[in-house]
Amino acid sequence: MSEMEPTSVPSLVPSPLETVAERPSENREVSTEPSAKHPSAASLLLSTFLSLVVVLVLLVALRTMLPSMLEFSRYAWHRGQLRAEYEIAGQQLERVSWEGLSQVSQTVAKRISPSVVHITMSIERDDSDQSLEEKLRSAPRRLKVGQGSGIIVDKRGFILTNYHVLDDGYQIDVILADERTCVAELIGFDKLTDLAVIKINAADLFPICWGDSDKLEIGSPVWAVGSPFGLTGSVTFGILSSKHRLDLSGTSYEESNRNPLSRGDKQKASPRYSDLMQSDVAVNPGNSGGPLVNSAGEMIGVNTAIIGESYRGVSFSIPSNVAKNVFTQILETGKMRRGWMGMGLAKASDKRIAKQSKAPYQVDLLAEPQDESTSDEAKLPIHGAVVQSIMQNSPASTAGIKVGDTITKINSQSIKGVDDLIFAIGKSPVGSQVAFTIDRNGEQLQIETTVGERPDLP
């Protein structure tokens, strides 16, 4: 076999020379020009200016929108809270049984009714057309002159009621829930809170339980038990509308009978130590002295007053904590000892008070208000009570309080007005130390003094 000639096979791997030869000429050339131009100073200034403008615009927008955004978020949070409470309340109401509320009312009535008494006041009746012989033969005849309600607060026979219930007669007849009738003895009274304590000699009594009026929340259900128009054992239901009613000036309550819940009552006086609770419980003449109770069957108030001559949807009661303090002091000392400073007071916000250099503050009801910009009254504090007069040898005089001083705080507690200060002093224990914050011609002073005892009212 002849030898085969070698065939030439093309090389698949290019040689280095071929690789170099086949590269583009531009790749072998080195460019001497820059790839990009450097920014000029003008463009840098323009960029910086635009950045500052953007920042300023953002700050202005933030300043303009931030308050509204915060307000919106706050109201959104509040609305969210209301919605949550709304939905939770709806779920709770679905589980509430009206039979449960009815059961509570019935239970409260059964618990309280045995502790409530009916009180009548009477005087001896003198029939002038009777002969002396007929008068001697006939039994003593009595005329009822007033009636109200009372609360058995102690198993020894002590009963708490309103003072104005007892004001028109001298014989006190008490009718118990079991229809027993007893003659009561007056133990003591306090005109300023319109409370009185009487006592009967009877056994098997059902004293009421004291409640804490300070813990009772506005809107809580309350019940009233008493004898409206002589209808003994009447029970009414409502809610607590408000607390700490100190100043009722400007309402029809001020011009109407102060305590119209007792038949035959002619008292028009206005006790100032009256930290009253307001409710919408139906009370009428005859309810005076009856209890206001909570859902636990505890007394949290003593019904004492309404606006007008009959119930109009608003009624007032003395808080149980105030009544308990008066009851305790009457049992211990026979009377209510109340704090006293011996000062005459006027409203700090009353623009009719004219400041005089040598004479004390005087209230001129006919004077026209002066221009606040030129009057010295504009410098007076808006809140507090202005000292209008000071009794000689009184605690206020001894402490160095002067006519024209404006008392703004007592024991670091802000004073809203005259009634607020009077009540704060009145409930301070006799002999205790109190600190007054006083504004005297723009200067703030701290004066400490000892509380005296208020003299007995005539």
C-alpha positions as CSV (number, residue, x, y, z in Angstrom):
1,M,0.0,0.0,0.0
2,S,1.3,3.3,-1.0
3,E,2.0,5.9,1.5
4,M,-0.8,8.4,1.9
5,E,0.2,12.1,1.7
6,P,-0.4,14.0,4.8
7,T,-3.5,16.2,4.7
8,S,-3.4,19.7,6.1
9,V,-5.8,20.2,9.0
10,P,-6.7,23.8,9.8
11,S,-5.6,24.8,13.3
12,L,-8.5,25.7,15.6
13,V,-6.3,27.7,18.0
14,P,-5.2,31.0,16.5
15,S,-1.6,31.8,16.8
16,P,-0.5,34.7,18.9
17,L,0.6,36.6,15.8
18,E,-2.8,36.1,14.2
19,T,-4.6,37.3,17.3
20,V,-2.6,40.4,17.5
21,A,-3.0,41.0,13.8
22,E,-6.8,40.6,13.8
23,R,-7.5,43.0,16.7
24,P,-9.0,46.3,15.7
25,S,-6.6,49.1,15.3
26,E,-8.5,51.4,17.6
27,N,-8.1,49.0,20.5
28,R,-4.4,49.2,20.1
29,E,-4.4,53.0,20.2
30,V,-4.3,54.7,23.5
31,S,-6.8,57.7,23.8
32,T,-5.2,60.8,25.1
33,E,-8.6,62.7,25.6
34,P,-10.6,62.4,29.0
35,S,-13.6,60.1,29.1
36,A,-15.9,62.7,30.8
37,K,-15.7,66.3,31.5
38,H,-15.1,67.5,35.1
39,P,-18.1,69.6,36.6
40,S,-17.5,73.3,36.5
41,A,-17.9,75.7,39.6
42,A,-21.1,77.1,38.2
43,S,-22.8,73.7,38.1
44,L,-21.7,73.0,41.6
45,L,-23.2,76.2,42.9
46,L,-26.4,75.5,41.0
47,S,-26.7,72.0,42.4
48,T,-26.1,73.3,46.0
49,F,-28.7,76.1,45.5
50,L,-31.3,73.6,44.3
51,S,-30.5,71.3,47.3
52,L,-31.0,74.2,49.7
53,V,-34.3,75.2,48.0
54,V,-35.6,71.6,48.2
55,V,-34.6,71.5,52.0
56,L,-36.3,74.8,52.6
57,V,-39.5,73.7,50.8
58,L,-39.5,70.5,52.8
59,L,-39.1,72.4,56.1
60,V,-41.9,74.8,55.2
61,A,-44.1,72.0,54.2
62,L,-43.3,70.1,57.4
63,R,-44.0,73.3,59.4
64,T,-47.3,73.8,57.7
65,M,-48.5,70.2,57.7
66,L,-47.1,68.9,61.0
67,P,-49.6,70.6,63.3
68,S,-52.5,69.4,61.2
69,M,-50.9,65.9,61.0
70,L,-50.5,65.8,64.8
71,E,-54.0,67.0,65.3
72,F,-55.3,64.5,62.8
73,S,-53.4,61.7,64.5
74,R,-54.6,62.8,67.9
75,Y,-58.2,62.9,66.8
76,A,-57.7,59.6,65.0
77,W,-56.4,58.0,68.2
78,H,-59.3,59.5,70.1
79,R,-61.8,58.3,67.5
80,G,-60.1,54.9,67.6
81,Q,-60.5,54.8,71.4
82,L,-64.2,55.8,71.1
83,R,-64.7,53.2,68.5
84,A,-63.1,50.5,70.7
85,E,-65.2,51.6,73.7
86,Y,-68.3,51.7,71.4
87,E,-67.8,48.2,70.1
88,I,-66.9,46.8,73.6
89,A,-70.0,48.5,75.1
90,G,-72.1,47.0,72.4
91,Q,-70.8,43.5,73.1
92,Q,-71.3,44.0,76.8
93,L,-74.9,45.3,76.3
94,E,-75.7,42.1,74.3
95,R,-74.8,40.1,77.4
96,V,-76.7,42.4,79.8
97,S,-80.1,41.1,81.0
98,W,-82.8,43.6,81.8
99,E,-84.0,41.0,84.3
100,G,-80.6,41.5,86.0
101,L,-81.2,45.2,86.4
102,S,-84.7,44.6,87.7
103,Q,-83.3,42.1,90.1
104,V,-80.8,44.7,91.4
105,S,-83.6,47.3,91.9
106,Q,-85.8,44.8,93.8
107,T,-82.9,43.7,96.0
108,V,-81.9,47.3,96.8
109,A,-85.5,48.1,97.7
110,K,-85.7,45.1,100.1
111,R,-82.3,46.0,101.6
112,I,-83.0,49.7,102.2
113,S,-86.7,50.0,102.9
114,P,-86.5,48.6,106.5
115,S,-83.9,51.3,107.3
116,V,-86.1,54.3,106.2
117,V,-88.6,55.9,108.5
118,H,-91.4,58.4,108.1
119,I,-91.2,61.5,110.3
120,T,-94.1,63.8,111.2
121,M,-93.9,67.0,113.2
122,S,-96.9,68.1,115.3
123,I,-98.0,70.7,117.8
124,E,-100.9,70.7,120.3
125,R,-104.1,71.9,118.8
126,D,-106.2,74.4,120.7
127,D,-109.9,74.4,119.6
128,S,-111.2,77.7,121.0
129,D,-114.8,76.7,120.6
130,Q,-114.4,73.9,123.1
131,S,-115.4,74.4,126.7
132,L,-112.9,73.8,129.4
133,E,-114.7,70.7,130.5
134,E,-114.7,69.3,126.9
135,K,-110.9,70.0,126.7
136,L,-110.3,68.2,129.9
137,R,-112.4,65.2,128.8
138,S,-111.0,64.9,125.3
139,A,-107.6,63.4,124.6
140,P,-104.8,65.7,123.6
141,R,-105.3,66.6,120.0
142,R,-102.3,67.4,117.8
143,L,-101.9,69.1,114.4
144,K,-99.4,67.9,111.9
145,V,-97.3,70.7,110.6
146,G,-94.6,68.9,108.6
147,Q,-93.3,65.6,107.4
148,G,-90.3,64.1,105.9
149,S,-88.1,61.0,106.0
150,G,-85.3,59.7,108.1
151,I,-82.5,57.0,108.1
152,I,-81.7,54.6,110.8
153,V,-77.9,54.7,111.0
154,D,-77.4,52.9,114.4
155,K,-79.1,50.0,116.0
156,R,-79.3,52.0,119.2
157,G,-82.0,54.0,117.6
158,F,-80.1,57.0,116.2
159,I,-81.8,58.4,113.1
160,L,-80.3,60.9,110.6
161,T,-82.6,63.4,108.8
162,N,-82.7,67.0,107.6
163,Y,-82.8,69.8,110.1
164,H,-85.6,71.6,108.1
165,V,-87.8,68.6,108.6
166,L,-87.9,69.3,112.3
167,D,-88.1,73.1,112.2
168,D,-91.8,73.6,112.5
169,G,-92.8,71.5,115.5
170,Y,-91.7,70.2,118.8
171,Q,-93.0,66.6,118.9
172,I,-91.3,64.2,116.6
173,D,-93.2,61.1,115.7
174,V,-91.4,58.4,113.8
175,I,-93.2,55.6,111.9
176,L,-91.0,52.5,111.3
177,A,-91.3,50.2,108.2
178,D,-93.1,47.6,110.4
179,E,-95.7,50.4,111.2
180,R,-94.5,50.9,114.8
181,T,-94.8,54.5,116.0
182,C,-92.2,56.1,118.3
183,V,-91.7,59.5,119.8
184,A,-88.1,60.7,119.0
185,E,-85.7,62.9,121.0
186,L,-83.6,65.6,119.3
187,I,-79.9,64.8,119.9
188,G,-78.3,67.6,117.9
189,F,-78.3,69.4,114.6
190,D,-76.2,71.4,112.2
191,K,-78.0,74.2,110.3
192,L,-75.2,74.8,107.8
193,T,-75.4,71.2,106.4
194,D,-79.1,71.0,107.2
195,L,-78.7,67.8,109.1
196,A,-80.1,66.6,112.4
197,V,-79.8,63.5,114.6
198,I,-82.8,62.2,116.6
199,K,-83.1,59.0,118.7
200,I,-85.9,56.6,119.4
201,N,-86.2,53.8,122.0
202,A,-87.0,50.7,120.0
203,A,-85.5,47.3,119.4
204,D,-85.0,45.1,116.4
205,L,-84.0,48.0,114.1
206,F,-82.3,47.7,110.7
207,P,-79.5,50.3,110.4
208,I,-78.3,51.3,107.0
209,C,-74.7,50.7,105.8
210,W,-72.6,53.8,105.1
211,G,-71.1,54.1,101.7
212,D,-68.2,56.2,100.4
213,S,-69.6,59.1,98.4
214,D,-66.1,60.1,97.2
215,K,-65.7,56.8,95.3
216,L,-69.1,57.1,93.5
217,E,-68.6,57.9,89.8
218,I,-70.8,60.2,87.8
219,G,-73.2,58.2,85.8
220,S,-73.5,55.5,88.4
221,P,-77.0,54.1,89.1
222,V,-78.6,55.4,92.4
223,W,-81.9,54.8,94.2
224,A,-83.9,57.1,96.5
225,V,-86.2,55.9,99.2
226,G,-88.5,58.1,101.2
227,S,-92.1,59.4,101.7
228,P,-92.9,61.8,98.9
229,F,-96.3,63.5,99.7
230,G,-96.6,61.1,102.6
231,L,-96.4,58.0,100.5
232,T,-94.1,55.9,102.7
233,G,-91.6,53.4,101.4
234,S,-91.5,54.9,97.8
235,V,-88.5,53.9,95.7
236,T,-87.2,55.8,92.7
237,F,-84.3,55.2,90.4
238,G,-81.8,57.3,88.4
239,I,-78.2,58.1,87.9
240,L,-75.7,60.4,89.6
241,S,-75.5,63.6,87.4
242,S,-72.7,65.6,89.1
243,K,-70.7,66.0,92.2
244,H,-69.4,68.9,94.4
245,R,-72.1,71.4,93.6
246,L,-70.8,74.3,95.8
247,D,-72.1,77.4,94.0
248,L,-75.7,77.4,92.8
249,S,-76.0,81.1,92.4
250,G,-77.7,82.2,89.2
251,T,-80.0,79.2,89.1
252,S,-83.7,79.2,90.1
253,Y,-82.5,77.1,93.1
254,E,-81.1,80.2,94.6
255,E,-84.4,82.1,94.4
256,S,-86.7,79.2,95.3
257,N,-87.2,77.6,98.6
258,R,-83.8,76.3,99.8
259,N,-85.1,73.0,101.1
260,P,-88.6,72.4,99.6
261,L,-88.6,68.7,100.2
262,S,-90.5,68.9,103.5
263,R,-94.1,69.9,103.7
264,G,-94.7,72.9,105.9
265,D,-91.1,74.1,105.6
266,K,-90.8,77.8,105.3
267,Q,-87.0,78.0,105.6
268,K,-85.4,80.3,103.1
269,A,-81.9,80.4,104.4
270,S,-79.0,79.3,102.2
271,P,-76.5,77.1,104.0
272,R,-73.1,77.6,102.3
273,Y,-71.4,74.5,103.6
274,S,-73.2,72.4,101.0
275,D,-71.0,70.1,99.0
276,L,-74.0,68.7,97.2
277,M,-74.4,65.8,94.8
278,Q,-76.8,66.1,91.8
279,S,-78.9,63.3,90.5
280,D,-81.9,62.8,88.3
281,V,-83.7,60.6,90.8
282,A,-87.3,61.7,91.3
283,V,-87.7,63.2,94.8
284,N,-90.5,65.4,96.0
285,P,-91.8,67.1,99.2
286,G,-91.5,64.5,101.9
287,N,-88.3,62.9,100.5
288,S,-86.2,65.2,102.7
289,G,-83.9,63.2,105.0
290,G,-84.3,60.0,103.0
291,P,-81.3,58.0,101.7
292,L,-79.7,58.0,98.3
293,V,-78.1,54.6,97.8
294,N,-75.8,52.8,95.4
295,S,-76.2,49.3,93.8
296,A,-74.6,47.7,96.9
297,G,-77.4,49.0,99.1
298,E,-75.1,51.5,100.8
299,M,-76.1,55.1,101.7
300,I,-74.0,57.5,99.7
301,G,-76.2,60.6,100.2
302,V,-79.1,62.3,102.1
303,N,-81.8,63.7,99.9
304,T,-82.3,67.3,100.8
305,A,-83.3,69.7,98.0
306,I,-84.8,70.2,94.5
307,I,-85.1,73.2,92.2
308,G,-88.5,74.7,92.4
309,E,-91.5,73.5,94.4
310,S,-91.7,70.1,92.8
311,Y,-89.5,67.7,91.0
312,R,-88.2,69.0,87.6
313,G,-85.6,66.3,86.8
314,V,-82.8,67.7,89.1
315,S,-82.4,66.8,92.8
316,F,-79.6,67.3,95.4
317,S,-78.3,65.2,98.2
318,I,-75.7,65.7,101.0
319,P,-72.7,63.3,100.4
320,S,-72.5,60.5,102.9
321,N,-69.0,61.4,103.9
322,V,-70.2,64.9,105.0
323,A,-73.2,63.4,106.7
324,K,-71.1,60.8,108.6
325,N,-68.7,63.5,109.8
326,V,-71.6,65.6,111.1
327,F,-73.3,62.5,112.7
328,T,-70.1,61.5,114.5
329,Q,-69.4,64.9,115.9
330,I,-72.9,65.4,117.1
331,L,-72.8,62.1,119.0
332,E,-69.4,63.0,120.5
333,T,-69.8,66.7,121.3
334,G,-73.5,67.4,120.8
335,K,-72.8,69.8,118.0
336,M,-70.8,70.2,114.8
337,R,-67.4,71.9,115.3
338,R,-66.4,73.6,112.1
339,G,-63.3,75.4,111.0
340,W,-63.4,79.2,110.9
341,M,-61.1,82.1,110.1
342,G,-63.3,85.2,110.7
343,M,-63.1,86.7,107.2
344,G,-65.6,88.3,104.9
345,L,-65.0,87.3,101.3
346,A,-65.9,88.4,97.8
347,K,-65.3,87.0,94.3
348,A,-62.0,87.8,92.9
349,S,-63.5,87.8,89.4
350,D,-66.2,90.3,90.3
351,K,-65.3,93.5,88.4
352,R,-67.6,95.5,90.6
353,I,-65.2,95.4,93.4
354,A,-63.4,98.7,93.6
355,K,-60.0,98.9,95.2
356,Q,-59.6,101.7,97.8
357,S,-56.5,102.7,99.5
358,K,-57.7,103.1,103.0
359,A,-61.2,101.5,103.0
360,P,-61.8,97.7,102.6
361,Y,-63.1,96.2,99.4
362,Q,-66.8,97.0,98.9
363,V,-69.2,95.5,96.4
364,D,-71.2,98.1,94.6
365,L,-74.1,96.4,92.8
366,L,-75.0,99.6,90.9
367,A,-71.5,100.4,89.6
368,E,-70.7,100.0,86.0
369,P,-67.7,97.8,85.1
370,Q,-64.5,99.8,84.4
371,D,-62.2,99.5,81.4
372,E,-59.8,96.6,82.2
373,S,-56.9,98.3,80.5
374,T,-57.0,101.2,82.9
375,S,-58.5,99.7,86.0
376,D,-56.5,98.2,88.9
377,E,-59.0,95.4,88.9
378,A,-57.3,94.0,85.8
379,K,-54.3,93.2,88.0
380,L,-56.4,91.0,90.3
381,P,-56.3,87.3,89.9
382,I,-59.2,85.8,88.1
383,H,-59.6,82.9,90.5
384,G,-59.7,82.9,94.3
385,A,-61.5,84.9,96.9
386,V,-60.8,88.5,98.0
387,V,-60.7,89.3,101.7
388,Q,-63.4,91.9,102.2
389,S,-63.4,92.2,106.0
390,I,-61.6,90.7,109.0
391,M,-63.1,90.3,112.5
392,Q,-61.0,91.4,115.4
393,N,-59.2,88.7,117.4
394,S,-60.0,86.2,114.7
395,P,-57.5,83.6,113.3
396,A,-57.2,85.6,110.1
397,S,-56.4,88.7,112.0
398,T,-53.8,86.9,114.2
399,A,-52.2,85.3,111.1
400,G,-51.6,88.7,109.4
401,I,-54.1,88.4,106.6
402,K,-55.1,91.9,105.4
403,V,-58.2,93.3,103.7
404,G,-57.6,93.3,99.9
405,D,-55.6,90.1,99.9
406,T,-56.7,87.5,97.3
407,I,-56.5,83.9,98.6
408,T,-55.7,81.6,95.7
409,K,-54.8,78.4,97.4
410,I,-55.3,76.6,100.7
411,N,-52.8,73.7,101.5
412,S,-51.7,73.8,97.8
413,Q,-55.3,73.3,96.6
414,S,-56.5,75.9,94.1
415,I,-59.4,78.0,95.2
416,K,-62.0,78.7,92.4
417,G,-64.2,81.1,94.4
418,V,-65.8,82.1,97.6
419,D,-67.8,79.0,98.2
420,D,-64.8,76.8,97.5
421,L,-62.7,78.5,100.1
422,I,-65.5,78.6,102.7
423,F,-66.1,74.8,102.3
424,A,-62.3,74.1,102.5
425,I,-62.0,76.1,105.7
426,G,-65.2,74.7,107.2
427,K,-64.2,71.0,106.8
428,S,-60.7,71.7,108.2
429,P,-60.5,70.3,111.8
430,V,-60.5,72.9,114.5
431,G,-57.0,73.4,115.8
432,S,-55.3,72.2,112.6
433,Q,-52.7,74.1,110.6
434,V,-53.5,75.4,107.2
435,A,-51.3,77.3,104.6
436,F,-52.8,80.0,102.5
437,T,-51.3,81.2,99.2
438,I,-52.1,84.9,99.0
439,D,-51.7,87.5,96.2
440,R,-51.0,90.9,97.8
441,N,-50.6,93.6,95.1
442,G,-49.0,91.1,92.7
443,E,-46.7,89.6,95.4
444,Q,-47.2,85.9,96.2
445,L,-47.1,85.2,100.0
446,Q,-47.4,82.0,102.1
447,I,-49.2,82.4,105.4
448,E,-49.7,79.6,107.9
449,T,-52.3,79.8,110.7
450,T,-54.4,77.7,113.1
451,V,-58.0,77.0,112.2
452,G,-60.4,78.4,114.8
453,E,-63.9,77.1,115.7
454,R,-66.9,78.8,114.0
455,P,-69.2,80.5,116.5
456,D,-72.7,79.1,116.9
457,L,-75.3,80.5,114.5
458,P,-78.1,82.5,116.1
